[in-house]
């Protein structure tokens, strides 16, 4: 099972909202961006805060399997093991 299999729409990611600091955000979209050199698939993950509706995103498998980029609106990198 790959890391990307955990990231599906309507699941929550324990990652604080950049606007209201709510402790988890809803995964609202998973868009395939292409393949990495290690044959893993790269995805853009879009998040929405259930409290204030602020949005954020990051790249999953950024260059290789199991690597996340920093989010678009913070300088933090999501912990890929915190999908609820």
C-alpha positions in Angstrom: 0.0 0.0 0.0 1.5 3.4 -1.0 1.3 6.6 1.1 -0.9 8.1 -1.6 -3.6 5.5 -0.9 -4.3 7.1 2.5 -5.0 10.5 0.9 -8.6 10.3 -0.3 -11.3 12.9 -0.5 -13.4 13.4 2.7 -10.7 12.1 5.0 -9.1 14.5 7.5 -5.4 15.4 7.8 -4.2 16.5 11.2 -2.6 19.7 10.0 -3.4 23.1 11.5 -5.3 25.7 9.5 -3.3 28.8 8.6 -6.2 31.1 9.3 -8.0 29.9 12.5 -5.5 27.2 13.7 -8.2 24.5 13.7 -6.2 21.2 14.3 -7.3 19.3 11.2 -8.3 19.9 7.7 -10.5 18.1 5.2 -8.9 16.6 2.1 -11.1 18.0 -0.7 -9.2 17.1 -3.8 -6.4 14.8 -5.0 -5.0 15.6 -8.4 -2.4 13.6 -10.2 0.5 15.7 -11.5 2.6 13.0 -13.1 5.3 10.4 -12.2 8.5 10.8 -10.3 11.8 9.2 -11.4 11.3 6.4 -8.8 8.0 5.5 -10.6 5.8 6.9 -7.8 2.9 9.2 -8.7 3.0 12.8 -7.7 -0.3 14.4 -6.4 -1.5 17.9 -5.5 -3.6 17.6 -2.3 -6.1 20.3 -1.6 -7.3 20.9 1.9 -10.2 22.9 3.4 -10.7 23.9 7.0 -14.0 22.7 8.3 -14.3 25.7 10.7 -13.4 28.8 8.6 -13.4 27.2 5.1 -9.8 28.5 4.4 -8.0 26.4 1.7 -4.4 25.2 1.5 -2.5 22.6 -0.6 0.7 20.7 -0.9 2.4 18.2 -3.1 2.4 14.6 -2.1 5.3 12.4 -3.3 7.3 15.5 -4.1 10.2 14.0 -6.0 9.9 10.6 -4.5 7.4 8.3 -2.6 6.5 9.5 0.9 7.8 13.1 0.6 5.6 16.1 1.1 6.3 19.7 0.1 5.6 22.6 2.4 2.0 23.8 2.2 1.1 26.7 -0.1 0.0 29.0 2.8 2.4 28.0 5.6 6.1 27.1 5.9 5.1 23.7 7.5 5.3 20.3 6.0 2.3 18.0 6.7 3.0 14.8 8.6 1.9 12.1 6.2 1.2 9.7 9.1 -1.6 11.9 10.5 -4.5 11.1 8.1 -7.6 10.4 10.1 
